């Protein structure tokens, strides 16, 4: 588990604002998902005990190579932050989110 990177924090902030959710991101812990480097994140501890509820918001942006990326904020069945689902439309690594790895 780790804290958000600056670019992840920026994306989360946009998604939370769009969803109208009040959440503190300062101490949010995340864990990268095995998604081929697109940048999806599990949110919080004991993720495996939680269940997907619904998508709260999404954000479309261009990666540094100009390819479209969709980031979706998902909530669990208890309406808590669950996952950041990132999908790069050409199925490759999201360069912007992997710049420091």
Buried (B, 14 or more C-beta within 10 A) or exposed (E): EEEBBEBBBEBBBBBBEEBEBEBEBEEBEBBBBEBEBBBBBBBBEEBEEBEEBEBBBBBEEEBEEEBEBBBBBBBBEEEEBBBBBBBBEEEEBBBBBBEEE
